[in-house]
Amino acid sequence: QVQMVESGGGLVQTGGSLRLSCAASGRIFSINAMGWYRQAPGKQREMVARITSNGSTNYADSVKGRFTISRDNAKNTVYLQMNSLKPEDTAVYYCSADFGPPFYRSWGQGTHVTVSS
C-alpha cells in the first residue's frame, strides 16, 4: 500500500503565495507521473499540473505562468508552488501518483486552499 501525505494548504490573500507538498511512502518501486488536482465546491475535480518521471510538465491553462510543479524523486515528493493566487483558486487540492504496470493511481487526502479577496 502507498500513502500520500499532503501539507501546505491554508488561507492567503489575493496575490499571495503558497507551496504544497506531497510525500509518498510505503511499498514503492518507482513512481511514474505525479500531479495535483483540485475540486472547488460544486465543481468537478480538475487537473492543475502534472509532471512525468523525467520532469516533463503540463498545466491547466488557468494556472500557467502562476503555478510551478516540481518533484524530488529521491524523496518521492511532489511540490506545487502557487503564486499570484486568485479567489478562483480556492479549492481542495489533491496530489496523485501513478504507478505500474499494472497501472494504478494513489491519491492524497486533500488540503484546503482558500484565497480571500
N, C-alpha and C positions, 0 to 999 in steps of 0.2 A: 504494500500500500504506500501511496505517496501523499504527503501532507503539504499543503501550500499555505503559508502564513504571511499575511499582508500587514503592512504598517504604513503610517504616514498620512492618513487622511485627517480631516479636520475642517475648521471654519476659517475662511480667509476672505478678505475684501476684494472687490473687483480690482483687477490689475496685479494682484498678488501672486505668489508662487507657492507650490507645494511639491514635495518629492515623495512618491510612493515607492515602496519596496515590497518584494515578494520572494520569499525563500522557499525552495522545495527541499523536502527531506524524506528519508525513507529508503525503500529499495529502488535506487536509481542507477541505471546503467548509463544512459545518455538521454539528453533532452533534445528534441527536435526544435520546433518553433516555440517561442513563448510570446505571450501577448497580454494586453489589457483591454478589457471591455467595460462598458458602463451601462447602467439602467437607471433612467430617470423615472420619477413617479408617473404612472400611467402610460409609460412607453416601453417598447421592446428593448431587449438588450442589444447593444450595437458595438461593433469593433471600434476601438480607439486607435490602437497601434499594435503592430506585430513585428517580431524580429526573429530571423532564422538562426540556425546554429552557426552559420558563417558570418552573421552580422548584417545581412540584408534586412532593410526595414520598409514598412509601408504604414501609412497613416490615413485616418479618415480626413476628408477634406476640411472638416470643421476645426481640426486641431493642427493642421500643417503650419509650420512656422512658429508654433507656440509650445508644442509638446515634443519631448525627445525621449525615445525608448532606448534603453541600453541593457546589457546583461553582463554578468560575471560568471562565466562557465565553471570556473573553479569553485565558486560558492553556490552554484545552482540558483542564482538570484537574478531577478529581472527588476528593472527600475523604470519609473516614469517621472521625468522632470516636467512639471507643468508650470508654465509661465504665462503672464498676461491673462490670468483666469477671468472668465466671464460668468455671470449668473447662469447662463445656459449650460455651463459645465457641471452644474450641481447634479449629483447622481451618486449611486453606489458603484464603486469601481471594483471590478473583479480581475484577478490575474488568472492566466491559464498557462498550461504547459502541455505540449504534445509529446507523446512517447510512442515507441514501437518501431518496426512491426512486432506483434499485432498493434495497430494504431488505436490509441485512446487518448483522451484529454482529461486532465485534472484541473479543478477549479479551486481558487481561494474562497474564503468565507465572505469576502466583500468588505470594503472600507468606505465610509461615508465621506464625501467631499461636498462641502456647502460653500458657495460663493455668494456673499452678500453684496447687494447693490448700494 
